[in-house]
Amino acid sequence: MLAVPIEFPAVGADAFLAPHAERVRIIRHNADGTALISRQRPGASGNTSVPFGSLHGDEAGAIGIKPKADRRRARRNRAARK
């Protein structure tokens, strides 16, 4: 069977649950704005519904880390202050 990557936010895609960036899999989009997810942990069933806004496509987004400005922009800002 072929393994085809599924992009976030499609059903079957991996996502990261805020605020601790726990890796989960999206099972279903619910009509009330939540998503049924499967937590990938051993033990009992990890299926639960969470608000869709708490799911992110990358770990940095789930934790709340903002991407750093590129070096050119930072250099340009420093030069403008002088």
N, CA, C and O atoms as a MOPAC input file, in Angstrom:
PM7 MOZYME 1SCF
protein

 N      0.83200 1    -1.16900 1     0.00000 1
 C      0.00000 1     0.00000 1     0.00000 1
 C      0.88300 1     1.24100 1     0.00000 1
 O      1.90800 1     1.27900 1     0.68100 1
 N      0.49500 1     2.23300 1    -0.74700 1
 C      1.27400 1     3.46200 1    -0.82100 1
 C      0.94200 1     4.37500 1     0.34800 1
 O     -0.21200 1     4.48100 1     0.76300 1
 N      1.95900 1     5.02500 1     0.86900 1
 C      1.76700 1     5.99200 1     1.94700 1
 C      1.77200 1     7.38500 1     1.33500 1
 O      2.82500 1     7.90500 1     0.96400 1
 N      0.60900 1     7.97600 1     1.23300 1
 C      0.48000 1     9.29800 1     0.64800 1
 C      0.35900 1    10.30400 1     1.78500 1
 O     -0.52900 1    10.17300 1     2.62600 1
 N      1.23800 1    11.31000 1     1.82600 1
 C      1.14500 1    12.30300 1     2.90000 1
 C     -0.12500 1    13.14400 1     2.75500 1
 O     -0.50000 1    13.53200 1     1.64800 1
 N     -0.77200 1    13.41400 1     3.86700 1
 C     -1.99700 1    14.20700 1     3.88500 1
 C     -1.67300 1    15.53100 1     4.56100 1
 O     -1.11500 1    15.55400 1     5.65900 1
 N     -2.01900 1    16.62300 1     3.91200 1
 C     -1.69900 1    17.95200 1     4.42700 1
 C     -2.72300 1    18.39100 1     5.47100 1
 O     -3.91200 1    18.09300 1     5.35500 1
 N     -2.24800 1    19.09600 1     6.48100 1
 C     -3.11200 1    19.69400 1     7.48800 1
 C     -3.97800 1    20.73200 1     6.81100 1
 O     -3.43200 1    21.48500 1     6.00500 1
 N     -5.22300 1    20.84700 1     7.04500 1
 C     -6.14000 1    20.35100 1     8.04700 1
 C     -7.06700 1    19.25300 1     7.54800 1
 O     -8.16700 1    19.11500 1     8.08300 1
 N     -6.68500 1    18.47700 1     6.56300 1
 C     -7.54500 1    17.42500 1     6.01600 1
 C     -7.69400 1    16.27500 1     7.01000 1
 O     -6.83900 1    16.06200 1     7.87000 1
 N     -8.78000 1    15.55100 1     6.87600 1
 C     -9.01700 1    14.37200 1     7.70900 1
 C     -7.93000 1    13.34400 1     7.41200 1
 O     -7.62300 1    13.07500 1     6.25100 1
 N     -7.35500 1    12.77600 1     8.45700 1
 C     -6.27600 1    11.80800 1     8.31600 1
 C     -4.89900 1    12.41500 1     8.49000 1
 O     -3.90500 1    11.69400 1     8.58200 1
 N     -4.83300 1    13.74000 1     8.53800 1
 C     -3.54500 1    14.42200 1     8.68100 1
 C     -3.09600 1    14.43400 1    10.13600 1
 O     -3.91200 1    14.38500 1    11.05700 1
 N     -1.78200 1    14.50000 1    10.32200 1
 C     -1.23800 1    14.69500 1    11.66000 1
 C     -1.31700 1    16.17400 1    11.98700 1
 O     -1.17400 1    17.02700 1    11.11000 1
 N     -1.54500 1    16.46900 1    13.25600 1
 C     -1.61900 1    17.85500 1    13.71900 1
 C     -0.96400 1    17.92200 1    15.09300 1
 O     -0.61700 1    16.89900 1    15.68300 1
 N     -0.80200 1    19.13200 1    15.58500 1
 C     -0.22000 1    19.34200 1    16.90400 1
 C     -1.22400 1    20.10000 1    17.75300 1
 O     -1.75100 1    21.13100 1    17.33600 1
 N     -1.48400 1    19.58800 1    18.93400 1
 C     -2.48900 1    20.13800 1    19.83600 1
 C     -1.84000 1    21.14500 1    20.77000 1
 O     -0.87400 1    20.82700 1    21.46400 1
 N     -2.37400 1    22.36700 1    20.78700 1
 C     -1.85900 1    23.41600 1    21.67400 1
 C     -2.28800 1    23.10400 1    23.10500 1
 O     -3.33400 1    22.47400 1    23.26500 1
 N     -1.59500 1    23.47800 1    24.11700 1
 C     -0.40500 1    24.31700 1    24.14500 1
 C      0.90200 1    23.53900 1    24.22900 1
 O      1.97200 1    24.14700 1    24.24100 1
 N      0.84200 1    22.19600 1    24.29000 1
 C      2.06900 1    21.41700 1    24.50100 1
 C      2.57600 1    20.71300 1    23.25500 1
 O      3.52000 1    19.92700 1    23.33100 1
 N      1.96900 1    20.98000 1    22.12100 1
 C      2.37600 1    20.40800 1    20.83400 1
 C      2.34600 1    18.88200 1    20.84100 1
 O      3.26400 1    18.23200 1    20.33900 1
 N      1.29200 1    18.32200 1    21.41000 1
 C      1.11800 1    16.86900 1    21.39400 1
 C      0.68100 1    16.44700 1    19.98900 1
 O     -0.24600 1    17.02900 1    19.42600 1
 N      1.34600 1    15.44100 1    19.42600 1
 C      1.02000 1    14.97100 1    18.08100 1
 C     -0.27000 1    14.16400 1    18.11900 1
 O     -0.40700 1    13.23100 1    18.91000 1
 N     -1.22100 1    14.53300 1    17.25300 1
 C     -2.51500 1    13.85400 1    17.16400 1
 C     -2.85000 1    13.62800 1    15.69500 1
 O     -2.19400 1    14.17600 1    14.80900 1
 N     -3.86900 1    12.82000 1    15.44300 1
 C     -4.35300 1    12.60100 1    14.07800 1
 C     -5.81100 1    13.03500 1    14.00900 1
 O     -6.60800 1    12.69800 1    14.88500 1
 N     -6.16000 1    13.78900 1    12.95900 1
 C     -7.52100 1    14.26500 1    12.77700 1
 C     -8.35600 1    13.12100 1    12.19700 1
 O     -8.01700 1    12.56000 1    11.15500 1
 N     -9.44700 1    12.78400 1    12.88000 1
 C    -10.32600 1    11.71300 1    12.42200 1
 C    -11.54100 1    12.27200 1    11.69400 1
 O    -11.95700 1    11.73400 1    10.66800 1
 N    -12.11900 1    13.36800 1    12.23300 1
 C    -13.33600 1    13.90900 1    11.63600 1
 C    -13.48500 1    15.38300 1    12.00100 1
 O    -13.12600 1    15.79700 1    13.10300 1
 N    -14.01800 1    16.17200 1    11.06700 1
 C    -14.40100 1    17.55400 1    11.33100 1
 C    -15.87600 1    17.54600 1    11.73100 1
 O    -16.71700 1    17.05700 1    10.97700 1
 N    -16.19400 1    18.07800 1    12.89700 1
 C    -17.57000 1    18.11900 1    13.37500 1
 C    -18.24000 1    19.41600 1    12.93800 1
 O    -17.56300 1    20.41800 1    12.70700 1
 N    -19.56400 1    19.40400 1    12.82500 1
 C    -20.32100 1    20.56700 1    12.37400 1
 C    -20.28400 1    21.71900 1    13.37500 1
 O    -20.51700 1    22.86600 1    12.99500 1
 N    -19.99600 1    21.43800 1    14.64300 1
 C    -19.99900 1    22.48500 1    15.66100 1
 C    -18.65700 1    23.19900 1    15.80300 1
 O    -18.46300 1    23.94400 1    16.76400 1
 N    -17.73100 1    22.99100 1    14.87100 1
 C    -16.43500 1    23.66800 1    14.90800 1
 C    -15.36700 1    22.93600 1    15.69600 1
 O    -14.30000 1    23.48800 1    15.96200 1
 N    -15.64500 1    21.70700 1    16.06700 1
 C    -14.65100 1    20.90100 1    16.75600 1
 C    -14.12800 1    19.83300 1    15.80700 1
 O    -14.64100 1    19.65500 1    14.70300 1
 N    -13.11600 1    19.14000 1    16.25100 1
 C    -12.54900 1    18.04800 1    15.45900 1
 C    -12.38300 1    16.84300 1    16.37000 1
 O    -11.95700 1    16.97900 1    17.51700 1
 N    -12.71500 1    15.67400 1    15.86400 1
 C    -12.46500 1    14.43300 1    16.57400 1
 C    -11.03500 1    14.03600 1    16.26400 1
 O    -10.65500 1    13.90200 1    15.10100 1
 N    -10.24300 1    13.84800 1    17.31200 1
 C     -8.82200 1    13.51900 1    17.12400 1
 C     -8.50600 1    12.20400 1    17.81200 1
 O     -9.23000 1    11.74700 1    18.69600 1
 N     -7.41800 1    11.61800 1    17.38600 1
 C     -6.89300 1    10.41800 1    18.00900 1
 C     -5.52400 1    10.76000 1    18.57700 1
 O     -4.60000 1    11.10400 1    17.84000 1
 N     -5.40900 1    10.66300 1    19.88500 1
 C     -4.10700 1    10.89700 1    20.52200 1
 C     -3.26800 1     9.65300 1    20.33800 1
 O     -3.75400 1     8.54200 1    20.54600 1
 N     -2.04000 1     9.81900 1    19.95700 1
 C     -1.17100 1     8.68600 1    19.65700 1
 C     -0.35300 1     8.33400 1    20.89000 1
 O      0.84500 1     8.60200 1    20.97000 1
 N     -1.04600 1     7.72100 1    21.85000 1
 C     -0.38500 1     7.31500 1    23.08400 1
 C     -0.83100 1     5.90300 1    23.44000 1
 O     -1.93400 1     5.49400 1    23.07700 1
 N     -0.00300 1     5.16700 1    24.13200 1
 C     -0.38100 1     3.80500 1    24.49300 1
 C     -1.46800 1     3.79300 1    25.57100 1
 O     -1.64400 1     4.76500 1    26.30600 1
 N     -2.17900 1     2.69600 1    25.65000 1
 C     -3.17500 1     2.56100 1    26.70000 1
 C     -4.58600 1     2.66800 1    26.16400 1
 O     -4.88600 1     2.20800 1    25.06300 1
 N     -5.44300 1     3.27800 1    26.95200 1
 C     -6.85800 1     3.39100 1    26.60900 1
 C     -7.05200 1     4.26000 1    25.37700 1
 O     -6.13000 1     4.93100 1    24.91300 1
 N     -8.26800 1     4.23100 1    24.86300 1
 C     -8.60200 1     5.00600 1    23.67600 1
 C     -8.32100 1     6.48000 1    23.90900 1
 O     -8.68700 1     7.03600 1    24.94500 1
 N     -7.68400 1     7.09300 1    22.96500 1
 C     -7.34100 1     8.50000 1    23.08800 1
 C     -8.18800 1     9.37900 1    22.20500 1
 O     -7.80300 1    10.51600 1    21.93000 1
 N     -9.34300 1     8.89100 1    21.74400 1
 C    -10.19500 1     9.68400 1    20.86800 1
 C    -10.97600 1    10.70000 1    21.68400 1
 O    -11.58900 1    10.35800 1    22.69500 1
 N    -10.95200 1    11.94700 1    21.24000 1
 C    -11.67300 1    13.01000 1    21.91700 1
 C    -11.94300 1    14.14100 1    20.94200 1
 O    -11.29500 1    14.22900 1    19.89900 1
 N    -12.89300 1    15.01000 1    21.26900 1
 C    -13.17700 1    16.17900 1    20.44800 1
 C    -12.51900 1    17.40400 1    21.07100 1
 O    -12.56700 1    17.59100 1    22.28700 1
 N    -11.91100 1    18.22600 1    20.24200 1
 C    -11.26700 1    19.46200 1    20.69300 1
 C    -11.67700 1    20.59100 1    19.75900 1
 O    -12.05500 1    20.33000 1    18.61700 1
 N    -11.61100 1    21.84600 1    20.21700 1
 C    -11.88400 1    22.96500 1    19.31500 1
 C    -10.87200 1    22.96500 1    18.17200 1
 O     -9.67900 1    22.75000 1    18.38700 1
 N    -11.35700 1    23.20600 1    16.96200 1
 C    -10.46200 1    23.13400 1    15.80600 1
 C     -9.34900 1    24.17900 1    15.88600 1
 O     -8.26400 1    23.95800 1    15.34900 1
 N     -9.59600 1    25.30100 1    16.54000 1
 C     -8.58400 1    26.34300 1    16.67300 1
 C     -7.38300 1    25.93500 1    17.50200 1
 O     -6.34100 1    26.58800 1    17.43500 1
 N     -7.50300 1    24.87000 1    18.28400 1
 C     -6.37300 1    24.42800 1    19.09200 1
 C     -5.44900 1    23.46700 1    18.34000 1
 O     -4.45200 1    23.00500 1    18.89500 1
 N     -5.77600 1    23.16500 1    17.08300 1
 C     -4.92400 1    22.29800 1    16.26200 1
 C     -4.06100 1    23.14800 1    15.34000 1
 O     -4.51500 1    24.15600 1    14.79800 1
 N     -2.82200 1    22.73300 1    15.17300 1
 C     -1.87900 1    23.46200 1    14.32800 1
 C     -1.13100 1    22.49200 1    13.43200 1
 O     -1.01300 1    21.30800 1    13.74900 1
 N     -0.62800 1    22.99200 1    12.32000 1
 C      0.08900 1    22.16800 1    11.36700 1
 C      1.54900 1    21.93400 1    11.71200 1
 O      2.18600 1    21.04600 1    11.14600 1
 N      2.09000 1    22.72900 1    12.64400 1
 C      3.49300 1    22.55800 1    13.03000 1
 C      3.63100 1    22.75000 1    14.53900 1
 O      2.76200 1    23.32800 1    15.19200 1
 N      4.74300 1    22.25300 1    15.07500 1
 C      4.97400 1    22.32800 1    16.51500 1
 C      5.12000 1    23.75800 1    17.00300 1
 O      4.61200 1    24.11100 1    18.06700 1
 N      5.81200 1    24.58000 1    16.22700 1
 C      6.04300 1    25.96600 1    16.64300 1
 C      4.72700 1    26.72300 1    16.79200 1
 O      4.57000 1    27.51900 1    17.71800 1
 N      3.79300 1    26.48500 1    15.89900 1
 C      2.49600 1    27.14100 1    15.99300 1
 C      1.70600 1    26.68700 1    17.20700 1
 O      0.99700 1    27.48300 1    17.82200 1
 N      1.82400 1    25.42300 1    17.55400 1
 C      1.09100 1    24.88800 1    18.70000 1
 C      1.64500 1    25.41100 1    20.01500 1
 O      0.89300 1    25.64500 1    20.96100 1
 N      2.94800 1    25.59300 1    20.07500 1
 C      3.56600 1    26.09100 1    21.30200 1
 C      3.40500 1    27.60300 1    21.40700 1
 O      3.37100 1    28.15500 1    22.50700 1
 N      3.30600 1    28.26300 1    20.26900 1
 C      3.15200 1    29.71400 1    20.26500 1
 C      4.42800 1    30.45400 1    19.93400 1
 O      4.54000 1    31.64700 1    20.21400 1
 N      5.39400 1    29.76900 1    19.34200 1
 C      6.64500 1    30.41300 1    18.95700 1
 C      6.42800 1    31.13400 1    17.64100 1
 O      5.97000 1    30.54100 1    16.66500 1
 N      6.75600 1    32.40000 1    17.61900 1
 C      6.62800 1    33.16300 1    16.38700 1
 C      7.91000 1    33.00200 1    15.57500 1
 O      8.99900 1    32.96700 1    16.14900 1
 N      7.80000 1    32.90300 1    14.24300 1
 C      9.02100 1    32.78100 1    13.44100 1
 C      9.87200 1    34.02900 1    13.55600 1
 O      9.35700 1    35.14500 1    13.62700 1
 N     11.17700 1    33.82700 1    13.57200 1
 C     12.10200 1    34.95100 1    13.68100 1
 C     12.17000 1    35.70700 1    12.36500 1
 O     12.01400 1    35.12600 1    11.29200 1
 N     12.40200 1    37.00300 1    12.45900 1
 C     12.57300 1    37.81900 1    11.25700 1
 C     13.85900 1    37.38200 1    10.56500 1
 O     14.82700 1    36.99500 1    11.21900 1
 N     13.85700 1    37.44800 1     9.25900 1
 C     15.07400 1    37.04700 1     8.55300 1
 C     16.19400 1    38.04100 1     8.83600 1
 O     15.94800 1    39.17100 1     9.25700 1
 N     17.39200 1    37.61400 1     8.60400 1
 C     18.56500 1    38.42000 1     8.96300 1
 C     18.61600 1    39.74800 1     8.22500 1
 O     19.02400 1    40.76100 1     8.79300 1
 N     18.20500 1    39.74900 1     6.96500 1
 C     18.25700 1    40.99700 1     6.21400 1
 C     17.33100 1    42.04700 1     6.80400 1
 O     17.69900 1    43.21800 1     6.90400 1
 N     16.14100 1    41.64000 1     7.19300 1
 C     15.19800 1    42.59100 1     7.76900 1
 C     15.72800 1    43.11100 1     9.10100 1
 O     15.61400 1    44.30400 1     9.38200 1
 N     16.30200 1    42.24100 1     9.92500 1
 C     16.85200 1    42.66400 1    11.20600 1
 C     18.02300 1    43.61800 1    11.00500 1
 O     18.14100 1    44.62000 1    11.71100 1
 N     18.87700 1    43.31100 1    10.05400 1
 C     20.01800 1    44.17900 1     9.76300 1
 C     19.53400 1    45.55300 1     9.28200 1
 O     20.07500 1    46.58400 1     9.68000 1
 N     18.51700 1    45.55300 1     8.42800 1
 C     17.97700 1    46.79900 1     7.89900 1
 C     17.35100 1    47.63600 1     9.02400 1
 O     17.48400 1    48.86000 1     9.02500 1
 N     16.67500 1    46.99200 1     9.97200 1
 C     16.08500 1    47.70500 1    11.09100 1
 C     17.14200 1    48.30000 1    12.00000 1
 O     16.97700 1    49.41300 1    12.49800 1
 N     18.24300 1    47.56100 1    12.22600 1
 C     19.32500 1    48.09100 1    13.05100 1
 C     19.97500 1    49.29400 1    12.38300 1
 O     20.30600 1    50.27100 1    13.05500 1
 N     20.16000 1    49.23400 1    11.06600 1
 C     20.78200 1    50.34000 1    10.35300 1
 C     19.88600 1    51.57700 1    10.37400 1
 O     20.38800 1    52.70000 1    10.41800 1
 N     18.57500 1    51.38600 1    10.34300 1
 C     17.64500 1    52.51800 1    10.34900 1
 C     17.64400 1    53.22500 1    11.71100 1
 O     17.39300 1    54.42800 1    11.78200 1
 N     17.92100 1    52.49100 1    12.77900 1
 C     17.94200 1    53.09200 1    14.11600 1
 C     19.16800 1    53.94000 1    14.35300 1
 O     19.13500 1    54.81800 1    15.21500 1
 N     20.25200 1    53.71700 1    13.62500 1
 C     21.51800 1    54.45900 1    13.85800 1
 C     21.47100 1    55.82900 1    13.31300 1
 O     22.44700 1    56.57100 1    13.42700 1

